[in-house]
Amino acid sequence: MRHSIVVPAALALLGGAGVMVATTTYAQTQGMERRDERRDNRQGSRAQKQACKAGDEKTRAECRQQKRDTKQEGRPVNSPPKSG
C-alpha cells in the first residue's frame, strides 16, 4: 500500500523538475539577446582586424576601416543612433 503513494509522488516530483528546467532555458529577454548579438559582432570585428594586421599587406588605417565596416554590417538596419 505504501508503494502506491510513493510512485505517483516521485513521478510528480520529476515532472515538476522537468517543467522548471524547460521554463528557465527560455527565460532570456530580448535585451539579453541583443546584448549577446552585439558581443558576437564585436568579437567578429576584432578577429577581422587581427587577421588584417597579421597579413602585413594593409596599413593600420585600412585594417581599422575593415573593422568598422564589419561592425556596421552587424548592426540592425532600424536602430536609432546613440546620443551623447
N, C-alpha and C positions, 0 to 999 in steps of 0.2 A: 504494500500500500504506500509505503514511503517513496518508492521509486516512481510512482505515478505523479507525484508532485515535483520531484527533483528534475525530471527530464523536461517538462514544459518550462520550468523556471530557467533552466540552463539555456534552452533554445531562445527564450525571450531575451535573456541577457546578451547572448551572441548576436541576435538580430538587432538589438538596440545599439550595440557597439558598431556593427556594420553600417547602420544609418548615420551614426555620428561621424565615422571616418569619411563616408561619402559626402556629407554636407560640408565638412571642413576643407576638402580639397577644392571646392568651388566657391570659397568664401572671398576670393580676391576681388577688389573693387576695380572699377575702370581706371582710377587714378594709379593704382599699383601696376596695372598692365601697361599704361602709357609710360610710367617711370622705367619699367623693365625694357620697353622698346627703345627709350632714349639711351639707356645704358648700353644696350646692344649696338645702337647706332654709333655711340662714342667709341666703343671698343673697335668697331669696324673701321672707323676713320683713323684711329691710332694705328691699327695694323696696316692700313693703306699708306700712311705716312712713313712708318718704319720700313716697309717694303720699298718705297720710293727712295728713301735715304740709303738703303743698302745697295741699290742699283748703281749709284755713282754717275748716272748719265744725266741727271736733272739737278737744277740748282735748289737751294733751300726754299726759295720763293715758289718755285714750281711745285715742290712737294707740299708746301702749305696750301697752295691753291687746290691741289688734288684732295687734300684732307677736307677743306671747306666744301668742295663740290660733293664729296661723299656724304658729309653731314647734311648738306642741303637736300640731297636726294632722299635721305631717310626721314625728312620732316613731312608731316601731313600737309596736304595742299591748303586746307582752310584753317590753319592755325593762326590765331591773332598774334601780331608782333608783341614782343616783350616791351614793357615800358620801364624806363629807369636805368 
